Amino acid sequence: MKLSSKEKRTKGIGTDAVMAIMRYAFDELGLNRLDVNMFTSNEPSKRLYKKCGWSEE
């Protein structure tokens, strides 16, 4: 079963993945900023990143 399948959506997998990447980037690598590119029409992705504390510039 793919992670993108309807059965796997809204289970928090994406949020966990983004938060883990953020922890690694900031805590382990010492980065100060991350950037993401996505299609402007991808509302689920926008909600995911906003939930993880990202802001649009």
Helices and strands as residue ranges (DSSP letters): H 13-23, I 24-28, H 43-51
